Amino acid sequence: MKRRQLLIYGSYGYTGNLIAKRASEEGLDVLLSGRDESKLQVQAERLNLPYQKAALGSEPEMDSVLSQAEVLLNCAGPFVHTWKPAAEACLRNSCHYLDITGEIPVFESLKKWSDRFEEKGIMAIPGSGFDVVPTDCTAAYLHSLMPDATRLELAFKGLGGGVSRGTAKTMVENLGSGGAIRKNGLIKNVPGAYKVRSITFIDKEEAAVSIPWGDVSTAHFSTGIDNIVVYIAMPEKVIKKMKWLNYINLFVSMGFVKRYLKSRIDKQPPGPDAEQREQGRSVIWGEVENAAGEKKYAILQTSEGYRLTAEISIEIAKRVLNSDFKTGYQTPSSAYGYELIFDIENSEWIKN
């Protein structure tokens, strides 16, 4: 019988380190892993946790680290490059798969593998962090208020904090690919900054722009709603720049441009500092509408995004380790209900 062990892959990145620290504080049986042994060793000594090097491209190395694990939490992005070998390793070793992606292609791909996970009696939940737990829980809650909803719009904003190098590099990786919405049940590729609207998050209206957030995929699975748009609050001058990028998509999608931008990112701070993570907050807004034109909305406040990712991904991992899971592909709310978000400190409805 397997030990109830959590394998954190890509543990030495900014977000992975926050997750590993949280797991250590929770006293979980954790094994750190990734392809860079020197970084693993430094981290393992700091957190007093065991580690084992493994490259995703090496089946023997991945099978070795997963043979005793119950759950894999993949923190190595961009996930469009890492989900497949990590998920294949989980299937070979009957190990549950979690990750913290927000990338639509990853959700859509793993959804197609649901039967494979179900046959093994294991679960796959991509998006076990800020992407997409709070928005997914908001979507599921709104659907419970209006089961006949035909349209869902979600939006979020950060209060304090910033983005990590890994998140920034994922954004660079997606440059030139435009946006995405769901229309009449299908994901539709659209230009970047396709839709702009004003949203009152707390006490004033703010501009928000549509982005290809993971809920374009996951919220449809969670709710069955066929028309979905996700927005992020942005200053209007930034939105104008986002629209301008549509005219140079071919240029910004070139490899040498992306390599240059990533090299610039490497010179930036790794991510929000401890004070920003502690003091920062995130606000989620959601609205549903049915065919009769009736509407309902809700506003959720949570912790700062990276702090929330560490807390909620470990909460989900703990549930799986305690045999609380559904087999096959799941979203956070399809597995645990919209109430999941309230197991995390600082999560509360502002308006519901």
FENCORPE-V738392 format. One record per pair of residues at least 6 apart in sequence whose C-alpha atoms are under 8 Angstrom apart, sorted by the first residue. I is the first residue (numbers start at 1). J is the second residue. Records with the same first field share a line. If there is no record, write none. Layout:
I: J + J
This chain:
2: 67 + 68 + 69 + 70
3: 68 + 69 + 70
4: 29 + 69 + 70 + 71 + 321
5: 28 + 29 + 30 + 31 + 68 + 69 + 70 + 71 + 321
6: 28 + 29 + 30 + 31 + 69 + 70 + 71 + 72 + 73 + 317 + 321
7: 30 + 31 + 32 + 33 + 65 + 66 + 69 + 70 + 71 + 72 + 73
8: 16 + 20 + 30 + 31 + 32 + 33 + 72 + 73 + 74 + 75
9: 16 + 32 + 33 + 34 + 72 + 73 + 74 + 75 + 76
10: 16 + 32 + 33 + 34 + 35 + 74 + 75 + 76
11: 17 + 19 + 20 + 32 + 33 + 34 + 40 + 75 + 76
12: 34 + 39 + 40 + 43
13: 75 + 76 + 166
14: 164 + 165 + 166 + 270 + 271
15: 75 + 164 + 306 + 309 + 310
16: 75 + 76
17: 43
18: 306 + 307 + 310
19: 309 + 310 + 311 + 313 + 314
20: 32
21: 47
22: 310 + 311 + 314
23: 30 + 314
24: 30 + 47 + 49
30: 49 + 50
31: 49 + 50 + 51 + 52
32: 40 + 44 + 49 + 50 + 51 + 52
33: 40 + 51 + 52 + 53 + 54 + 65
34: 40 + 52 + 53 + 54 + 55
35: 53 + 54 + 55 + 56
36: 53
37: 52 + 53
40: 51 + 52 + 53
41: 51
44: 50 + 51
52: 65
53: 61
54: 61 + 62 + 65
55: 61 + 62
56: 62 + 82 + 85 + 86
57: 85
59: 89
62: 89
63: 89 + 92 + 93
66: 72 + 89 + 90 + 93 + 95
67: 93
69: 95
70: 94 + 95 + 96 + 321
71: 95 + 96 + 97 + 98 + 317 + 320 + 321
72: 90 + 95 + 96 + 97 + 98
73: 97 + 98 + 99 + 100 + 317
74: 83 + 86 + 97 + 98 + 99 + 100
75: 99 + 100
76: 82
77: 101 + 166 + 170
78: 101 + 166 + 169 + 170 + 173
79: 101 + 103 + 106
80: 103 + 105 + 106
83: 106
86: 97
87: 97
90: 96 + 97
91: 116 + 117 + 120
94: 120 + 121 + 122
95: 122
96: 122 + 123 + 124 + 320
97: 123 + 124 + 125 + 126
98: 124 + 125 + 126 + 127 + 128 + 317
99: 125 + 126 + 127 + 128 + 129
100: 126 + 127 + 128 + 129 + 130 + 131 + 309 + 313
101: 126 + 127 + 128 + 129 + 131
102: 127 + 131 + 132 + 213 + 214
103: 212 + 213 + 214
104: 212 + 213 + 214 + 215 + 216 + 217
106: 126
107: 126 + 127 + 214 + 217 + 218
108: 217
110: 124 + 126 + 329
111: 329 + 330
113: 328 + 329
114: 124 + 328 + 329
115: 328 + 329
116: 328
117: 123 + 124 + 327 + 328 + 329
118: 327 + 328 + 329
119: 328
121: 327 + 328
122: 326 + 327 + 328
123: 325 + 326 + 327 + 328 + 329 + 330
124: 327 + 328 + 329 + 330
125: 329 + 330 + 331 + 332
126: 330 + 331
127: 133 + 214 + 331 + 332
128: 309 + 312 + 313 + 316 + 332
129: 308 + 309 + 310 + 312 + 313
130: 305 + 306 + 308 + 309 + 312
131: 213 + 214 + 309
132: 214 + 215 + 332
133: 312 + 332 + 333 + 341
134: 284 + 300 + 302 + 341
135: 154 + 155 + 215 + 284 + 286
136: 215 + 218 + 219 + 222 + 331 + 332 + 333 + 338
137: 332 + 333 + 337 + 338 + 339 + 340 + 341
138: 284 + 285 + 286 + 298 + 300 + 338
139: 152 + 154 + 219 + 222 + 223 + 286
140: 219 + 222 + 223 + 333 + 337 + 338
141: 338
142: 286 + 287 + 288 + 296 + 297 + 298
143: 149 + 223 + 288
145: 296
146: 288 + 289 + 290 + 296
148: 290 + 291
149: 225 + 288 + 289 + 290 + 291
150: 225 + 226 + 227 + 288 + 289 + 290 + 291
151: 225 + 226 + 227 + 228 + 288 + 289 + 290
152: 225 + 227 + 228 + 229 + 286 + 287 + 288 + 289
153: 228 + 229 + 230 + 231 + 286 + 287 + 288
154: 228 + 229 + 230 + 231 + 284 + 285 + 286 + 287
155: 208 + 230 + 231 + 232 + 233 + 284 + 285 + 286
156: 231 + 232 + 233 + 282 + 283 + 284 + 285
157: 232 + 233 + 282 + 283 + 284
158: 280 + 281 + 282 + 283 + 304 + 305
159: 280 + 281 + 282 + 283 + 304
160: 276 + 277 + 279 + 280 + 281 + 304
161: 272 + 273 + 276 + 277 + 280 + 304
162: 271 + 272
163: 271 + 272
164: 269 + 270 + 271 + 272
165: 265 + 266 + 268 + 269 + 270 + 271
168: 265
169: 262 + 265
172: 258 + 261 + 262
173: 258
174: 253
175: 249 + 252 + 253
176: 245 + 246 + 248 + 249 + 250 + 251 + 252 + 253
177: 192 + 249 + 253
178: 189 + 190 + 191 + 192 + 193 + 212 + 246 + 249
179: 189 + 190 + 191 + 192 + 193 + 194 + 210 + 211 + 212
180: 187 + 188 + 189 + 190 + 191 + 211 + 212 + 213 + 216
181: 187 + 188 + 189 + 190 + 212 + 216 + 227 + 228 + 229 + 230
182: 188 + 216 + 217 + 226 + 227 + 228 + 229
183: 226 + 227 + 228
184: 226 + 227
185: 220 + 225 + 226 + 227
186: 226
187: 216 + 217
191: 246
192: 210 + 211 + 242 + 243 + 245 + 246
193: 209 + 210 + 211 + 239 + 242 + 243
194: 209 + 210 + 211 + 243
195: 209 + 210
196: 207 + 208 + 209 + 210
197: 207 + 208 + 209
198: 205 + 206 + 207 + 208
199: 205 + 206 + 207 + 208
200: 206
201: 283 + 284 + 285 + 299
202: 350
206: 233 + 234
207: 233 + 234 + 235 + 236
208: 231 + 232 + 233 + 234 + 235
209: 231 + 232 + 233 + 234 + 239
210: 229 + 230 + 231 + 232
211: 229 + 230 + 231 + 232
212: 230
213: 230 + 231
215: 228 + 230
216: 228 + 229 + 230
218: 331
219: 225 + 228
220: 226 + 228
221: 331
222: 331 + 333 + 334
251: 257
252: 258
276: 304
277: 303 + 304 + 305 + 306 + 307
278: 303 + 304 + 307
279: 304
280: 303 + 304
281: 301 + 302 + 303 + 304 + 305
282: 301 + 302 + 303 + 304 + 305
283: 299 + 300 + 301 + 302
284: 299 + 300 + 301
285: 297 + 298 + 299 + 300
286: 297 + 298 + 299
287: 295 + 296 + 297 + 298
288: 295 + 296 + 297
289: 295 + 296
297: 351 + 352
298: 349 + 350 + 351 + 352
299: 349 + 350 + 351 + 352
300: 347 + 348 + 349 + 350 + 351
301: 346 + 347 + 348 + 349 + 350
302: 308 + 345 + 346 + 347 + 348
303: 345 + 346 + 347
308: 344
311: 344
312: 341 + 344
319: 325
325: 335
326: 335
332: 338 + 340
333: 339 + 340
341: 347
342: 348
